[in-house]
Amino acid sequence: MKRLALFCALFALASLVAFGADISGKWTSEGMGKGGPQTFTFKVSGSSLTGAVQGGRGGPAEIANGTIEGDNVSFEVTRDMGDRGKFTTKYKGTVSGNTMKLTAETEGRGSREITLTKQ
């Protein structure tokens, strides 16, 4: 009986790790870039990540192509900058508790490091 209980507990723990951390909710960036701090609102369903970002330059935008596996997260945000065209930023990083460390890379503009804190 003890073995069955131990097996069930280990299976439950492994299932949580496989699907990833639950990062659902609001996260705010540190620092004041050219467009100010940003607020990311994430929605997680299994390993799929969606949501929206507010603040920064270009107005609000949807989060697309998002995944979360364990503590690893990745997603894209495309902003329409009018006559300057559309720019897609690819975010990739890790989650540790209430902190998310991301590398944001925009084609033609290089990459930058961003730290988000859960609100």
trRosetta pair geometry for C-beta under 8 A, 3 or more apart (Angstrom, degrees):
i j d omega theta_ij theta_ji phi_ij phi_ji
1 4 5.7 -53 -153 33 35 112
1 5 6.6 32 151 -16 66 105
2 5 5.7 -55 -150 38 34 111
2 6 6.2 35 152 -19 67 107
3 6 5.7 -56 -146 39 31 112
3 7 6.1 35 154 -22 66 106
4 7 5.6 -52 -145 35 30 114
4 8 6.4 30 155 -18 63 106
5 8 5.8 -54 -148 36 30 111
5 9 6.4 30 154 -18 64 106
6 9 5.8 -55 -148 37 31 111
6 10 6.3 28 156 -15 65 108
7 10 5.9 -58 -147 40 28 108
7 11 6.2 30 154 -21 64 109
8 11 5.7 -54 -145 36 29 113
8 12 6.4 31 156 -20 64 105
9 12 5.8 -54 -149 34 30 111
9 13 6.5 29 154 -16 64 107
10 13 5.7 -55 -147 38 33 112
10 14 6.2 33 155 -19 66 107
11 14 5.7 -55 -145 38 30 111
11 15 6.4 35 153 -24 63 105
12 15 5.7 -52 -151 31 30 114
12 16 6.8 31 153 -19 62 102
13 16 5.9 -54 -154 32 33 111
13 17 6.6 29 152 -15 65 106
14 17 5.8 -56 -149 38 34 111
14 18 6.3 38 154 -24 67 106
15 18 5.7 -53 -147 33 31 113
15 19 6.6 17 160 -9 64 108
16 19 6.3 -66 -150 42 28 101
17 20 7.8 43 -178 -72 29 27
17 70 5.7 12 -178 -110 75 83
18 69 7.7 -36 -175 -153 42 76
18 70 7.5 -16 -109 -64 17 74
19 46 5.8 -107 -141 -161 106 49
19 47 5.9 -131 -149 -65 58 76
19 68 7.8 33 154 99 56 97
20 23 7.9 -46 140 -7 109 99
20 44 7.2 -134 90 -156 116 138
20 47 5.9 109 -1 -117 124 71
20 68 3.7 144 154 131 165 98
20 69 5.4 -92 -72 -106 113 11
20 70 5.6 -45 -104 5 68 13
20 71 7.3 169 -146 -60 77 23
20 72 7.6 -94 -119 54 113 59
20 73 7.6 111 -166 -79 137 80
21 68 6.7 -102 49 173 69 131
21 70 7.4 29 -20 155 82 33
21 71 5.8 51 -20 -106 122 58
21 95 4.8 -129 56 90 153 141
22 44 5.8 -158 -139 59 61 148
23 27 7.2 -12 177 -44 103 134
23 42 5.0 -6 114 93 96 154
23 44 6.0 109 48 -44 71 132
23 49 7.6 8 62 -122 118 119
23 68 6.6 -172 14 -107 119 156
23 73 6.7 5 -1 -91 161 146
23 95 5.8 -120 -80 -106 123 155
23 100 6.9 61 -137 -75 136 134
23 118 7.5 -134 -152 -92 73 116
24 42 5.7 -131 -115 100 34 86
24 43 5.8 41 -125 -123 94 39
24 44 4.9 -110 -58 18 91 95
25 41 7.2 -84 157 -145 23 66
25 42 6.6 -5 46 54 40 85
25 118 6.3 53 93 -155 124 99
25 119 6.9 -153 148 59 108 78
26 39 5.8 -14 -161 -173 104 105
26 40 7.2 146 -154 79 50 49
26 41 5.3 -23 -94 -98 70 76
26 118 7.4 115 87 -158 54 57
26 119 4.3 -29 95 45 104 123
27 39 7.2 152 77 -158 43 55
27 40 4.6 -18 63 62 97 100
27 41 7.8 177 21 -81 70 30
27 42 6.7 25 1 -6 115 111
27 100 6.1 2 -159 23 152 131
27 116 4.0 39 159 167 119 124
27 117 6.5 160 -157 73 75 28
27 118 5.4 -41 -99 -94 82 50
27 119 6.6 -166 -95 -4 26 86
28 37 5.9 24 -178 163 95 126
28 38 7.3 170 -150 87 54 44
28 39 5.2 -22 -99 -102 76 74
28 40 7.7 -171 -78 21 28 72
28 116 6.5 148 69 -153 26 75
28 117 5.8 -27 60 59 80 83
28 119 5.7 71 -12 -54 105 113
29 33 7.9 -20 124 -2 142 110
29 37 5.0 -177 70 -156 86 77
29 38 4.6 42 6 46 127 81
29 39 7.7 -123 4 -68 79 34
29 40 7.5 84 -41 -14 89 100
29 55 7.9 -154 29 93 113 137
29 114 5.5 -48 -133 -167 113 108
29 115 7.1 117 -151 75 63 47
29 116 5.6 -45 -87 -95 56 72
30 37 7.3 -45 -151 -117 6 108
30 114 7.6 164 41 -166 80 61
30 115 4.8 7 13 71 122 99
30 116 7.7 -147 -11 -88 77 26
30 117 7.0 76 -55 -13 90 108
31 37 7.0 142 77 -92 47 80
31 114 7.8 -118 39 -129 126 69
31 115 7.9 103 -4 42 105 88
32 36 5.6 -20 -148 -127 80 50
32 37 6.3 -50 -97 -43 62 76
33 36 6.9 -74 59 6 65 11
33 37 7.9 123 20 -78 80 34
33 56 7.0 14 72 -121 121 85
34 57 6.2 -4 101 -40 104 125
35 38 7.4 41 99 -66 111 95
35 55 6.5 136 133 157 103 69
35 56 3.7 73 100 -161 139 41
35 57 3.7 -133 -75 -35 133 69
35 58 7.5 -42 -108 12 157 72
36 55 5.6 -101 93 -171 99 107
36 56 6.7 -137 62 -76 67 37
37 55 5.8 -23 99 160 52 157
37 56 8.0 -78 124 -57 18 73
38 53 5.6 3 178 -175 120 105
38 54 6.7 156 -161 79 68 46
38 55 4.1 -171 -112 81 51 112
38 56 4.5 4 -82 -34 111 110
39 53 7.1 159 82 -156 46 56
39 54 4.7 -10 59 58 97 99
39 55 5.6 97 9 2 76 124
39 119 7.8 -7 -139 -16 104 144
40 51 6.5 70 175 118 77 138
40 52 7.7 180 -151 94 50 39
40 53 5.1 -20 -102 -103 70 84
40 63 7.3 69 -155 -66 98 134
40 116 6.2 -35 29 -128 127 147
41 51 4.8 -165 97 -169 63 114
41 52 5.3 5 52 55 104 79
41 53 7.6 -171 19 -81 69 36
41 54 7.5 40 -10 -5 104 102
42 49 6.1 -31 -157 -160 105 99
42 50 7.7 132 -158 77 56 36
42 51 4.4 -90 -110 -38 32 157
42 63 7.1 -17 -108 38 68 168
42 66 7.8 -168 -139 178 97 160
43 49 7.4 142 74 -158 51 49
43 50 5.0 -26 64 71 103 85
43 51 5.0 157 6 -72 79 86
44 48 7.2 147 -157 81 51 54
44 49 5.7 -17 -102 -102 73 71
44 68 6.1 -33 -125 28 118 143
45 48 4.9 -19 68 65 85 105
45 50 7.6 5 11 12 105 105
47 67 5.6 11 152 -157 92 83
47 68 5.8 -152 -156 64 60 62
47 69 5.8 26 -144 -78 120 73
48 66 6.7 87 -179 88 54 84
48 67 6.7 -39 -109 -105 38 59
48 68 7.9 -37 52 21 7 84
49 63 6.8 -65 133 134 89 130
49 66 2.9 -97 83 137 95 121
49 67 5.9 -131 12 -48 105 8
49 68 5.1 98 -53 -23 121 99
49 73 6.6 79 -59 -151 167 96
49 75 5.5 -96 101 -76 124 122
50 62 7.6 -24 -169 -176 87 93
50 63 5.7 152 -166 82 39 99
50 64 7.6 22 -124 -98 76 36
50 66 5.9 -173 -67 39 36 129
51 62 7.6 160 97 -159 34 58
51 63 4.4 20 62 26 74 133
51 66 7.4 26 19 -13 90 166
52 60 6.0 11 175 -176 118 105
52 61 6.8 166 -156 87 74 37
52 62 5.5 -45 -102 -108 78 47
52 63 6.1 -130 -72 -8 23 88
53 56 7.0 -1 143 23 115 130
53 60 6.8 169 85 -151 51 59
53 61 5.4 -9 55 60 96 85
53 63 6.4 102 -26 -60 92 92
53 77 5.5 -9 16 -122 139 147
54 60 5.1 -15 -102 -102 69 92
57 79 7.3 95 104 155 73 161
57 81 7.5 24 139 -109 106 106
58 61 6.7 12 117 -44 113 123
58 79 3.5 40 149 180 156 134
58 80 6.8 145 -163 60 106 41
58 81 5.4 -63 -103 -84 107 77
58 87 7.6 -120 -84 47 158 109
59 79 7.3 148 54 -147 69 103
61 77 5.0 95 108 -172 131 98
61 78 6.4 -167 -167 72 129 44
61 79 5.0 -83 -71 -86 147 76
62 77 7.4 175 84 -131 38 71
62 78 7.8 -8 61 45 81 82
63 66 5.4 26 148 -45 109 133
63 75 4.9 0 -172 168 105 139
63 76 7.4 135 -162 69 57 42
63 77 5.9 -38 -103 -83 59 86
64 75 6.9 136 67 -172 34 86
64 76 5.1 -40 72 72 86 95
64 77 7.3 145 21 -91 81 35
64 78 6.9 -5 21 2 131 101
65 74 7.8 -47 125 122 89 91
65 75 6.2 148 84 -145 67 53
65 76 4.8 26 51 17 115 112
66 73 7.5 -7 -164 -172 93 86
66 74 6.9 180 -140 95 52 50
66 75 3.5 1 -98 -101 91 107
66 76 7.5 -142 -61 19 68 60
67 73 7.4 179 91 -147 52 47
67 74 5.6 4 52 56 87 89
67 75 7.4 174 18 -71 50 71
68 72 7.0 164 -153 88 52 53
68 73 4.9 -7 -106 -104 85 80
68 95 7.8 8 -145 -2 116 135
69 72 5.2 -13 66 63 81 103
71 94 5.0 32 136 -160 101 90
71 95 5.0 -142 -160 56 76 75
71 96 6.6 38 -159 -71 133 63
72 92 7.9 -5 -172 -169 90 81
72 93 7.6 -177 -147 104 57 27
72 94 5.9 -37 -96 -99 53 73
72 95 8.0 -136 -55 11 11 83
73 91 7.6 -18 119 121 94 101
73 92 7.4 176 94 -147 56 41
73 93 5.9 -15 61 68 91 69
73 94 7.0 150 17 -106 85 21
73 95 5.9 67 -17 -30 124 105
73 100 6.8 -25 40 -150 146 120
73 102 7.5 -59 84 -95 108 101
74 90 7.3 1 -169 -180 96 88
74 91 6.5 171 -149 94 50 63
74 92 4.4 4 -107 -106 96 78
74 93 7.7 142 -81 17 61 50
75 90 7.9 -179 95 -152 32 54
75 91 5.3 -6 60 58 74 107
76 88 5.6 -1 -174 -173 115 105
76 89 6.9 159 -155 80 62 46
76 90 5.2 -26 -101 -102 86 65
76 91 7.1 -179 -87 17 32 78
77 88 7.1 160 82 -152 39 57
77 89 5.1 -11 60 56 90 96
77 91 7.1 39 -2 -14 100 114
78 86 5.6 16 -180 178 104 112
78 87 7.0 170 -150 86 60 37
78 88 4.5 -24 -95 -96 85 81
78 89 7.8 178 -82 18 37 63
79 86 6.8 169 85 -152 39 65
79 87 5.5 -13 58 60 88 87
79 89 7.6 21 0 -3 104 104
80 85 7.9 -103 -147 153 58 28
80 86 5.2 -31 -101 -97 62 85
81 84 4.0 -42 111 68 118 110
81 85 6.2 9 56 65 98 42
81 86 7.0 164 15 -97 78 28
81 87 6.1 30 -12 -1 122 108
84 87 7.8 -15 121 -33 104 111
87 106 5.7 19 173 -159 113 119
87 107 7.4 -157 -150 47 78 85
87 109 7.7 33 -158 -7 133 136
88 106 7.2 165 88 -133 41 73
88 107 6.9 35 62 4 84 108
89 104 5.2 5 176 -174 118 100
89 105 6.8 154 -158 74 66 34
89 106 4.5 -36 -98 -79 81 91
90 104 7.3 156 78 -154 41 50
90 105 5.1 -21 60 62 92 91
90 106 7.8 166 16 -79 67 41
91 102 4.8 -10 -167 -171 100 132
91 103 7.3 157 -150 77 51 44
91 104 5.2 -16 -97 -100 79 75
91 105 8.0 173 -79 20 33 67
91 114 7.5 -49 -130 47 110 132
92 102 6.7 133 67 -153 27 78
92 103 5.6 -21 64 57 82 92
92 105 7.8 -6 15 7 103 108
93 100 6.1 103 103 171 129 81
93 101 5.0 -155 -171 98 129 55
93 102 3.6 -115 -13 -99 144 51
93 103 5.9 150 -70 6 94 65
93 114 7.9 -116 -41 65 156 84
94 100 7.3 -169 96 -148 37 60
94 101 5.8 1 56 55 79 92
95 99 7.4 156 -156 88 53 48
95 100 4.9 -21 -102 -102 75 85
96 99 5.4 -17 68 68 84 95
96 100 7.8 162 23 -87 60 39
96 101 7.6 9 13 0 105 101
98 117 6.1 33 143 -161 95 70
98 118 4.1 -109 -152 34 83 110
99 115 6.5 -21 -164 -168 97 99
99 116 7.2 146 -160 79 46 56
99 117 6.1 -18 -102 -103 65 67
99 118 7.7 -99 -55 -4 30 87
100 115 7.1 150 79 -160 53 50
100 116 4.1 -9 59 58 105 105
100 117 7.8 -157 23 -67 77 25
100 118 7.7 95 -14 -48 101 83
101 113 7.1 -14 -171 -168 89 99
101 114 7.6 157 -158 85 44 51
101 115 5.5 -16 -104 -105 68 77
101 116 8.0 -155 -69 24 26 72
102 113 7.3 150 84 -159 50 52
102 114 4.6 -18 67 65 100 98
102 115 7.6 175 23 -84 74 29
102 116 6.7 36 -3 -8 116 106
103 111 5.3 8 178 -179 99 127
103 112 7.5 160 -155 78 59 30
103 113 6.0 -34 -101 -100 65 62
103 114 7.6 161 -97 20 16 80
104 111 6.4 157 81 -155 44 71
104 112 5.4 -19 60 61 96 81
104 113 7.8 162 16 -102 80 12
104 114 5.3 43 -16 -8 117 124
105 110 7.2 -93 -137 149 75 29
105 111 4.1 -30 -92 -94 84 95
106 109 4.1 1 85 50 106 122
106 110 7.4 8 56 56 75 38
106 111 7.9 155 17 -93 58 47
